[in-house]
């Protein structure tokens, strides 16, 4: 929703900017138009004044050749003044045309930008809907996971429903009893024997294994009867069985030569 609001504000700002630029261009155009009108009006007035003077001089031509020559020169000077004005009028017309083209190009570009902004807002809305759907799915999965944890916390531990493992009365050598275990599993059992009960995260830090690997390892030695675990809270706390502790501490006699 924040991204949508920001995009909408940016879209509104771009539209206001385009309107301001368009209004500014119109004002410049009106100023140029008024300026040209003033020039034309001034030129017309001056032309009328000069025309009146020229008529007066023409009326005096019959009486004086010198007066006629002076009038001719004045008319020539008037033409010289008119020519720059015509040049300025042409330049103003070209400037007006270029300004109109610029205004048209800017307006077209603003329309294209507005179209892109609208498209971006639509894409943002779609992505927000996808994020909300994903968030809802994650909430459902978390709720399901919490329900499973609550159910597991009240399930009786395996040691309550399975008979206690009893070591055989015949002495068993340490190597033979632990032959089915890996070196890492034996190291975990020895660590529990020496340091007491520990949780899976604590064991993971000591043996430098991943969380999943450690969880599988502890599940295996628990199901095979090497350790007990407290199911009252999570994470489970594992304790080595007395029989396994005694077997680990028992030293095997050296082989006879």
Buried (B, 14 or more C-beta within 10 A) or exposed (E): EEBEEEBEEEBEEBBEEBEEBBEEBEEBBEEBEEEBEEBEEEBEEBBEEBEEBBEEBEEBBEEEEEBBEBBEEBBEEBEEEBEEBEEBBEEBEEEBEEBEEEBEEBBEEBEEBBEEBEEBBEEBBEEBEEEEEEEEEEEEEEEEEEEEEEEEEEEEBEBEEEEEEEBEEEEEEBEEBBEEBEEBBBBBBBBBBEEEBBBBEBBBEEBEBEEEEBBEBBEBBBEEBBBBBEBEEEBBBBBBBEBBBEBBEEEEEEEEE
